C-alpha cells in the first residue's frame, strides 16, 4: 500500500512541477488535464499539495 501511495505522490509531484515549468510559457497543465472544469482542477491542485506534504513527511522521518 505504501508503494502505491508513494508512486501516486511522485506522479502528482511531477504534474505539479511540470505545471509550474509550463506556466512560464502561459500553459496550465492542470487546466488541460481537467478539461477546463474548475472543480476537477481544484481537486488536482489539492492532490498535488497533499502529495508534497506526504513526501515532505517522508524526508523528516
PyMOL CGO cylinders between C-alpha atoms (Angstrom):
from pymol import cmd
from pymol.cgo import CYLINDER

trace = [
    CYLINDER, 0.00, 0.00, 0.00, 2.81, 2.40, 0.87, 0.3, 1, 1, 1, 1, 1, 1,
    CYLINDER, 2.81, 2.40, 0.87, 4.41, 1.78, -2.51, 0.3, 1, 1, 1, 1, 1, 1,
    CYLINDER, 4.41, 1.78, -2.51, 1.20, 2.71, -4.31, 0.3, 1, 1, 1, 1, 1, 1,
    CYLINDER, 1.20, 2.71, -4.31, 0.80, 5.93, -2.30, 0.3, 1, 1, 1, 1, 1, 1,
    CYLINDER, 0.80, 5.93, -2.30, 4.45, 6.79, -2.92, 0.3, 1, 1, 1, 1, 1, 1,
    CYLINDER, 4.45, 6.79, -2.92, 4.09, 6.18, -6.66, 0.3, 1, 1, 1, 1, 1, 1,
    CYLINDER, 4.09, 6.18, -6.66, 0.93, 8.30, -6.90, 0.3, 1, 1, 1, 1, 1, 1,
    CYLINDER, 0.93, 8.30, -6.90, 2.59, 11.06, -4.86, 0.3, 1, 1, 1, 1, 1, 1,
    CYLINDER, 2.59, 11.06, -4.86, 5.56, 11.10, -7.21, 0.3, 1, 1, 1, 1, 1, 1,
    CYLINDER, 5.56, 11.10, -7.21, 3.33, 11.27, -10.29, 0.3, 1, 1, 1, 1, 1, 1,
    CYLINDER, 3.33, 11.27, -10.29, 1.39, 14.16, -8.76, 0.3, 1, 1, 1, 1, 1, 1,
    CYLINDER, 1.39, 14.16, -8.76, 4.61, 15.98, -7.90, 0.3, 1, 1, 1, 1, 1, 1,
    CYLINDER, 4.61, 15.98, -7.90, 5.78, 15.56, -11.48, 0.3, 1, 1, 1, 1, 1, 1,
    CYLINDER, 5.78, 15.56, -11.48, 2.49, 17.03, -12.71, 0.3, 1, 1, 1, 1, 1, 1,
    CYLINDER, 2.49, 17.03, -12.71, 2.87, 19.92, -10.28, 0.3, 1, 1, 1, 1, 1, 1,
    CYLINDER, 2.87, 19.92, -10.28, 6.46, 20.57, -11.30, 0.3, 1, 1, 1, 1, 1, 1,
    CYLINDER, 6.46, 20.57, -11.30, 5.63, 20.46, -14.99, 0.3, 1, 1, 1, 1, 1, 1,
    CYLINDER, 5.63, 20.46, -14.99, 2.69, 22.77, -14.38, 0.3, 1, 1, 1, 1, 1, 1,
    CYLINDER, 2.69, 22.77, -14.38, 4.99, 25.35, -12.77, 0.3, 1, 1, 1, 1, 1, 1,
    CYLINDER, 4.99, 25.35, -12.77, 7.54, 24.97, -15.55, 0.3, 1, 1, 1, 1, 1, 1,
    CYLINDER, 7.54, 24.97, -15.55, 4.99, 25.32, -18.33, 0.3, 1, 1, 1, 1, 1, 1,
    CYLINDER, 4.99, 25.32, -18.33, 3.46, 28.34, -16.60, 0.3, 1, 1, 1, 1, 1, 1,
    CYLINDER, 3.46, 28.34, -16.60, 6.42, 30.35, -17.92, 0.3, 1, 1, 1, 1, 1, 1,
    CYLINDER, 6.42, 30.35, -17.92, 5.02, 29.80, -21.42, 0.3, 1, 1, 1, 1, 1, 1,
    CYLINDER, 5.02, 29.80, -21.42, 1.43, 30.53, -20.40, 0.3, 1, 1, 1, 1, 1, 1,
    CYLINDER, 1.43, 30.53, -20.40, 0.39, 26.87, -20.37, 0.3, 1, 1, 1, 1, 1, 1,
    CYLINDER, 0.39, 26.87, -20.37, -1.55, 25.46, -17.42, 0.3, 1, 1, 1, 1, 1, 1,
    CYLINDER, -1.55, 25.46, -17.42, -1.16, 21.68, -17.47, 0.3, 1, 1, 1, 1, 1, 1,
    CYLINDER, -1.16, 21.68, -17.47, -3.78, 21.17, -14.76, 0.3, 1, 1, 1, 1, 1, 1,
    CYLINDER, -3.78, 21.17, -14.76, -6.37, 23.04, -16.82, 0.3, 1, 1, 1, 1, 1, 1,
    CYLINDER, -6.37, 23.04, -16.82, -5.56, 20.82, -19.78, 0.3, 1, 1, 1, 1, 1, 1,
    CYLINDER, -5.56, 20.82, -19.78, -5.76, 17.64, -17.68, 0.3, 1, 1, 1, 1, 1, 1,
    CYLINDER, -5.76, 17.64, -17.68, -9.07, 18.74, -16.12, 0.3, 1, 1, 1, 1, 1, 1,
    CYLINDER, -9.07, 18.74, -16.12, -10.59, 19.76, -19.47, 0.3, 1, 1, 1, 1, 1, 1,
    CYLINDER, -10.59, 19.76, -19.47, -11.14, 23.27, -18.08, 0.3, 1, 1, 1, 1, 1, 1,
    CYLINDER, -11.14, 23.27, -18.08, -13.51, 22.10, -15.32, 0.3, 1, 1, 1, 1, 1, 1,
    CYLINDER, -13.51, 22.10, -15.32, -12.65, 24.25, -12.29, 0.3, 1, 1, 1, 1, 1, 1,
    CYLINDER, -12.65, 24.25, -12.29, -13.82, 21.70, -9.71, 0.3, 1, 1, 1, 1, 1, 1,
    CYLINDER, -13.82, 21.70, -9.71, -11.57, 18.99, -11.18, 0.3, 1, 1, 1, 1, 1, 1,
    CYLINDER, -11.57, 18.99, -11.18, -8.64, 21.42, -11.38, 0.3, 1, 1, 1, 1, 1, 1,
    CYLINDER, -8.64, 21.42, -11.38, -9.10, 22.31, -7.71, 0.3, 1, 1, 1, 1, 1, 1,
    CYLINDER, -9.10, 22.31, -7.71, -9.08, 18.62, -6.80, 0.3, 1, 1, 1, 1, 1, 1,
    CYLINDER, -9.08, 18.62, -6.80, -5.87, 18.10, -8.78, 0.3, 1, 1, 1, 1, 1, 1,
    CYLINDER, -5.87, 18.10, -8.78, -4.25, 21.10, -7.05, 0.3, 1, 1, 1, 1, 1, 1,
    CYLINDER, -4.25, 21.10, -7.05, -5.30, 19.72, -3.66, 0.3, 1, 1, 1, 1, 1, 1,
    CYLINDER, -5.30, 19.72, -3.66, -3.92, 16.27, -4.51, 0.3, 1, 1, 1, 1, 1, 1,
    CYLINDER, -3.92, 16.27, -4.51, -0.61, 17.80, -5.60, 0.3, 1, 1, 1, 1, 1, 1,
    CYLINDER, -0.61, 17.80, -5.60, -0.42, 19.68, -2.28, 0.3, 1, 1, 1, 1, 1, 1,
    CYLINDER, -0.42, 19.68, -2.28, -1.19, 16.50, -0.32, 0.3, 1, 1, 1, 1, 1, 1,
    CYLINDER, -1.19, 16.50, -0.32, 1.46, 14.63, -2.31, 0.3, 1, 1, 1, 1, 1, 1,
    CYLINDER, 1.46, 14.63, -2.31, 4.01, 17.31, -1.43, 0.3, 1, 1, 1, 1, 1, 1,
    CYLINDER, 4.01, 17.31, -1.43, 3.11, 17.01, 2.25, 0.3, 1, 1, 1, 1, 1, 1,
    CYLINDER, 3.11, 17.01, 2.25, 3.42, 13.21, 2.11, 0.3, 1, 1, 1, 1, 1, 1,
    CYLINDER, 3.42, 13.21, 2.11, 6.85, 13.43, 0.54, 0.3, 1, 1, 1, 1, 1, 1,
    CYLINDER, 6.85, 13.43, 0.54, 7.93, 16.16, 2.97, 0.3, 1, 1, 1, 1, 1, 1,
    CYLINDER, 7.93, 16.16, 2.97, 6.95, 13.97, 5.92, 0.3, 1, 1, 1, 1, 1, 1,
    CYLINDER, 6.95, 13.97, 5.92, 8.98, 11.12, 4.44, 0.3, 1, 1, 1, 1, 1, 1,
    CYLINDER, 8.98, 11.12, 4.44, 12.07, 13.35, 4.32, 0.3, 1, 1, 1, 1, 1, 1,
    CYLINDER, 12.07, 13.35, 4.32, 11.90, 14.06, 8.06, 0.3, 1, 1, 1, 1, 1, 1,
    CYLINDER, 11.90, 14.06, 8.06, 11.01, 10.50, 9.12, 0.3, 1, 1, 1, 1, 1, 1,
]
cmd.load_cgo(trace, "trace")
